[in-house]
Amino acid sequence: MNLYLQEIKQNLRSLAIWIVCIVGLFAFSMAMFPTFSLNPKMLNDLMKAFPKELLDAFGMSSADFSKPLDYMAYMFQYILIAVGAQSILLGSSIVSREEADGTIEFLYAKPVTRTYIMTSKLLAGLTLMVLLNAVFLGASLAVLNIVSTGVDTGTVALLCLTMLLVQLMFFSAGLIVSMLPRRARRFTSVSLGILFATYFLGIMSSVSESLGGLRYVSPLKYFDPPQVVHTGALEPVYLVIVAVFVIGSVAGSYALYRRRDLSV
């Protein structure tokens, strides 16, 4: 079987579980929107009791929970954490799975180069991420149209574009993790450690202006959902960072994989 299709098939069940969980989380959170929209003044007054730094850290300072896209933008940051986890775990496992399972001999037996193996796995990973993103886009539009009317499809699509960029960042980070001289069973803890470390660094960057530079190492903060909803644009500097990191990580992974001593 074509290696690309084989990778897709092996990861479909896991992807389906992630999709159900992520879409379910979004649907559950949006189901509460009608309740919040009925009395927005009470909620806004409640938020005024919290320090501005805390509201900034969790993306609530500029949110108007009576508007569906503002409410979605607030909830979207937690969707990004889940998507980031899926992406970095996929990146850290898709190249090293055969070594972890002890089935690398099957790849050795095929008349293919390491470049072909790496390319097939990367394309499979990209396909899986795009599939998750597309399903979430469709599901989110369906949910939004149930709980509200006149939803701006373009803004929702832009949010999903930021999701794809975050997916690419963490998938690339996972690739680098999989190239480390560590046992495959430790990749999960290292990958999730990176995800949550960047998340907390992002929170710190919002709490204090003196720590604002930490945002550059927190992909979850590159495209702040409330800001994206209000401005309808993405900051060019972070687009450049994403492009440089992804290209550098993929190129580095190719180079490391060609020289890697694979365990049989």
Residue, then its C-alpha position, 0 to 999 in steps of 0.5 A: m500500500n502507498l505509504y501516504l495512504q497507509e499513514i492516513k488509514q493508521n491515524l483516522r481513528s485517532l483523528a475521529i476521536w479528536i474531532v468528536c472531542i473538539v467539536g463536542l467541546f465547542a458545541f457544549s460551550m456555545a450551547m451556553f451562549p443564549t444564556f449569556s446573551l440574555n443578560p450581558k450587562m450582568l456578566n459585563d459588570l461581573m467581569k469589571a470586578f476582576p483585575k484588568e491583567l487577569l482579563d487580558a490573560f484570558g482574553m476577556s478584556s475586550a469581549d462582549f458576550s452578547k455577541p456570538l463571535d466575541y463569545m466564540a473568540y473567548m472559547f476558541q483559545y481553549i479549542l486551540i489548546a486541544v488542537g495544539a495537543q493533537s498536532i504536536l502529538l501527531g508530529s512527534s509520533i508520525v515519523s517514529r511510530e514504526e520504531a516505537d512499535g518495532t515494525i521499522e523492518f517493514l519500511y527497511a524492506k521496501p525499495v524507498t528512500r528516507t526522503y520518500i518516507m519522510t515526505s509521505k508522512l509529512l503529507a499525511g500529517l498535513t492532510l489529517m490537520v487540514l481535515l480536522n480544520a475543515v470539519f471544525l469549520g463546517a461544524s462551527l458554522a452549523v453550531l453558530n447558526i443554531v444559536s444565533t443569526g447573521v454570523d460572519t462566515g469570513t471571520v469564522a474562516l479567518l479564525c480557522l485559518t489561525m487554527l491551521l497556523v497553530q496546527l502547523m507550528f505544533f506539528s513542526a515542533g513535534l517533528i523536532v521532538s521525534m528527532l531527539p535521541r530519546r525513547a519513543r515512549r517519552f515523546t508524549s510527555v515532552s510534547l505536552g510539556i512544550l505545549f503547556a509551557t508555551y501556553f503559560l508563557g503566553i499567559m505571563s506575556s499578557v499579565s505584564e507588559s515587561l513580559g510581553g516578549l514572551r508572546y514570541v515563544s507562545p504560538l497560542k498567543y500569536f493570533d489572539p482570537p478576540q483581536v482577530v474577530h475585532t480587526g479581521a486581520l492577522e499580524p504580519v510579524y507572526l505570519v513570518i515567525v510561523a513560516v520561518f519556524v515551520i520551514g526550518s523545522v521541516a528542513g531540519s527534520y529531513a536532515l536529521y532523519r537522513r542521518r538518523d540511526l534507526s532502531v530495529 
